[in-house]
Amino acid sequence: MASALPVTRPCNVLLVYPRFAAASFWNFRKTCEVVGARYPAIPLGLLTVAALLPQDWTIRLVDCNTGTLTDSDIDHADLVMTGGMLPQQPDTLSIIKRCKARGRPVVVGGPDATSSPQHYGEADFLVLGEAEPVMADFVAAWNSGARHGIFEAQKFTTDVTTSPVPRFDLLNFKHYLYVGVQYSRGCPFNCEFCDIIELFGRVPRAKTTEQMLGELDRLYALGYRGQVDFVDDNLIGNKKALKLFLPHLIEWQEKHGFPFEFSTEASVNLADDDVLLGMLRDAGFYLIFVGIESPDTETLVAMQKKQNTRRSLTDSIHKIYGAGISVTAGFILGFDTERKGAAEGMIACIEDASIPVCMVGLLYALPNTQLTRRLEQEGRLHAGNDVAVEDDYGDQCTSGLNFETLRPRRDILVDYLSVLERIYTPRAYFGRLRVVGRKLRRKGSVLPPSLPAALADVWRVTRIIWFMTAMRPRWAMHVWWTLADCAIRNPTAIRSVISIMALYLHLGPFSRDVMQSIRDQIARIDRGEEEKPALVAVPSAPLPAAIHKPAKKVAAGHAVH
């Protein structure tokens, strides 16, 4: 565990989590509303930062996704700390301006500031990379009177076993669909489009068993019950460590009466390991996100995702269902190797694998990735590719293709529209969900083990079914048919089926909005109104290999670039 910081001058710190764009696949706004939440996920990164600050500092949290940042919040603070991901960039910059206008110093960190620090020059301090190695240096500089500077952690070397228990006590759990914990950082694979390996490296670093159980103990002591998401970008990146940890997690769950249900993200090669699948099931994992990206082997090889090529994707997904774990998946259109009509192969994969929830997006060249560097070298990268524009930025569902594509952009958009039109009709969505309901081999009872949890479950289910039938009669036949099918064929899967069903409250309307946006883009192309973006100049020399610099810390007046 991290060593305690020395007692220092008291400081009132305001943590501000910026707002995600409203037009996002991941916000599940209507689903949250129906079950009484305000947003799906907690700001785990800021909660970890809070735990790294001195114990005598007063810390408050404002999550702009669940509440409103007021001027009085800012005025009460001696110091504001904020930051997030690319889709949060517009609100992060707005927060910095507000705080600076009110005379409050601002610290910015997180993935976007780390990847694109040039956009955050207005901030007083930048914390780049993982926070654990440099927060003590920042605190020391602040207490010595420094009021600007950059603190940069050495890449890929942070010892995550020093990371403290996040400040879960700062949360109102009722505001969120689920809480998050992190077991490991990094992924062993080398996907060209991925920024995770650029931020955290390809050698996964895992916390200790004592750390993870300590985090669960803290959540349990605070009264939280329900879904806990392991936010790891690939939970099975270090299988050896995970297999040592899972028996202790199973024991903890049994001892506490299974208060938590777990979800996570993992590579599809999870299906190759029967032992690991069984351990995840026994620990209470019920949902896993996998990145499929494309069913086309040539495209998978080109994007360096070869781990998806040595298998039947359909068989792999069904194998995971057989372990009682539901699957959501990511797909991407816009790769150089795609051929016209790529939609048909993607639709067939989604239907054959029976994946209800599919995040289908347009390829986005994220800052500081192999893909972005290659496109820049080829003279195909759009200027402003790392800027999220407030008015039209949602996520890669509507704001992808920030580069010159090899096949006509219109063809890609037509394929994308075709996929969404086919997979998100009520008939198609609930048809896939019925297959999942039959295949899931869930372990345990239909209801949660405790009476309070069971009553809460009944309340949520009642509201979900009411909103999906009485309030939306067009869906009613599909809802009742799916529930009856699961109740008759595989009743232990009913809770999983209802959870996935509830997501359609968001995905149904959201997919229609995205489809309209894509139709509008196609219409502009047909009218000849498509603007030709400027391109980033081709570097005069090949880009050098990444240089891993040691952790840096600066005092006032000595910013490092």
LINCOR-V623898 format. One record per backbone hydrogen bond with DSSP energy under -0.5 kcal/mol. CO is the residue of the C=O (numbers start at 1). NH is the residue of the N-H. Records with the same first field share a line. If there is no record, write none. Layout:
CO->NH / NH
//
This chain:
11->13 / 58
12->78 / 79
13->15 / 60
14->16 / 81
15->17 / 62
16->18 / 83
17->64
22->24
24->27
28->32
29->33
30->34
31->35
32->36 / 37
33->36
39->177
40->178
42->44
43->47
44->48
45->49
46->50
47->51 / 167
48->52
49->52 / 53
50->53
54->57
58->13
60->15
62->17 / 64
63->66 / 67
68->70
70->74
71->75
72->76
73->77
74->77
78->105
79->14
80->107
81->16
82->109
84->112 / 113
85->88
86->89
88->92
89->93
90->94
91->95
92->96
93->97
94->98
95->99
96->100
97->101
98->102
99->104
100->103
105->80
106->124 / 125
107->82
108->127
110->114
111->115
112->116
116->119
117->120
118->121
120->123
124->149
125->108
126->128 / 151
127->110
128->153
131->134 / 135
134->138
135->139
136->140
137->141
138->142
139->143
140->144
141->146
142->145
149->126
150->152
151->128
152->552
154->157
158->160
159->162
160->163
162->2
166->168
167->170
168->171
171->173
172->175
173->176
175->38 / 39
179->229
181->231
183->207
185->205
191->194
192->371
195->199
196->200 / 201
197->201
201->187
202->204
205->185
208->212
209->213
210->214
211->215
212->216
213->217
214->218
215->219
216->220
217->221
218->222
219->224
220->223
226->261
227->179
228->230 / 263
229->181 / 231
230->265
232->265
234->237
235->238
236->239
238->242
239->243
240->244
241->245
242->246
243->247
245->248 / 249
246->250
247->251
248->252
249->253
250->254
251->255
252->256
253->257 / 258
254->257
259->226
261->228
262->286 / 287
263->230
264->289
265->235
267->270
268->271
269->272
270->273
272->274
273->277
274->278
275->279
276->280
277->281
278->282
279->283
280->284 / 285
281->284
284->262
286->326
287->264
288->328
289->266
290->292 / 330
292->294
293->332
295->297
296->300
297->301
298->302
299->303
300->305
301->304
303->192
304->190
305->308
306->309 / 310
309->311
311->313
312->316
313->317
314->318
315->319
316->320
317->321
318->322
319->323
320->323 / 325
321->324 / 441
324->326
326->288
328->290
329->359
330->292 / 293
331->361
333->363
335->338
339->342
341->344 / 345
342->346
343->347
344->348
345->349
346->350
347->351
348->352
349->353
350->354 / 355
354->356
356->358
357->329
358->360
359->331 / 361
361->333
363->401
364->366
366->369
369->373
370->374
371->375
372->376
373->377
374->378
375->380 / 381
376->379
380->404
381->536
382->385
384->387
387->389
389->393
392->394
395->398 / 399
396->362 / 400
402->382
403->405
408->411 / 412
409->413
410->414
411->415
412->416
413->417
414->418
415->419
416->420
417->421
418->422
419->423
420->424
425->429
426->430
427->431
428->432
429->433
430->434
431->435
432->436
433->437
434->438
435->439
436->440
440->442
450->454
451->455
452->456
453->457
454->458
455->459
456->460
457->461
458->462
459->463
460->464
461->465
462->466
463->467
464->468
465->469
466->469 / 470 / 471
472->475 / 476
473->476 / 477
475->479
476->480
477->481
478->482
479->483
480->484
481->485
482->486
483->487
484->488
485->489
486->490
490->493
491->494
493->497
494->498
495->499
496->500
497->501
498->502
499->503
500->503 / 504
501->504
502->505
503->506 / 507
504->508
506->510
507->511
508->512
509->513
510->514
511->515
512->516
513->517
514->518
515->519
516->520
517->521
518->522
519->523
520->524
521->525
522->526
523->527
524->529 / 530
525->528
531->533
534->383
546->548
547->549
552->152
555->558
//
